[in-house]
Amino acid sequence: MAQPLHQAHSLRDNSPTAGRAPSVLLWTGAGVGGLLVIGALALWFHYGTQVFFEMIRTGFAACF
């Protein structure tokens, strides 16, 4: 009869960097998202609400 191909014991990565990549990607994504929000707020305060919404309206009009 055929034997299963998988091993009875799973192999674990016990290196110091194991499982670190997902958290690094998460923090990098959160940092980029935070910078985008800060940039949008800075433009809003610099140019004012009217110009900010006018740019958004113009962008939507160009897309549709």
C-alpha positions in Angstrom: 0.0 0.0 0.0 1.2 3.5 -0.7 2.6 5.6 2.1 1.7 9.3 2.5 4.2 11.8 1.2 4.0 14.3 4.0 6.2 14.0 7.1 4.8 13.2 10.5 6.7 16.2 12.0 6.4 19.6 10.6 9.6 21.6 10.1 9.8 24.9 11.9 11.9 27.9 11.1 13.6 28.9 14.4 15.7 31.7 12.9 15.7 35.2 14.5 13.9 36.6 11.4 11.2 34.0 11.2 7.8 35.6 11.0 9.2 39.1 10.7 8.4 39.8 7.1 4.6 40.2 7.5 5.0 42.6 10.4 7.6 44.7 8.5 5.2 44.8 5.5 2.3 45.8 7.8 4.3 48.6 9.4 5.6 49.8 6.1 2.0 49.9 4.7 0.8 51.8 7.8 3.6 54.3 7.4 2.9 54.9 3.8 -0.8 55.3 4.5 -0.1 57.7 7.3 2.1 59.8 5.1 -0.6 60.0 2.5 -3.1 61.2 5.0 -0.7 63.7 6.4 0.1 64.9 2.9 -3.6 65.3 2.1 -4.2 67.3 5.3 -1.2 69.5 4.6 -2.5 70.3 1.1 -5.9 71.0 2.5 -4.6 73.4 5.1 -2.3 75.1 2.6 -4.7 75.6 -0.3 -7.9 75.8 1.6 -11.1 73.7 1.4 -12.5 75.3 -1.8 -9.4 74.5 -3.9 -9.1 71.0 -2.3 -12.6 70.0 -3.2 -12.3 71.7 -6.6 -9.4 69.5 -7.4 -11.3 66.4 -6.3 -14.3 67.4 -8.4 -12.1 68.1 -11.5 -10.5 64.7 -11.1 -13.8 62.9 -11.0 -15.0 64.9 -14.0 -11.9 63.9 -15.9 -12.4 60.2 -15.1 -16.1 60.1 -15.9 
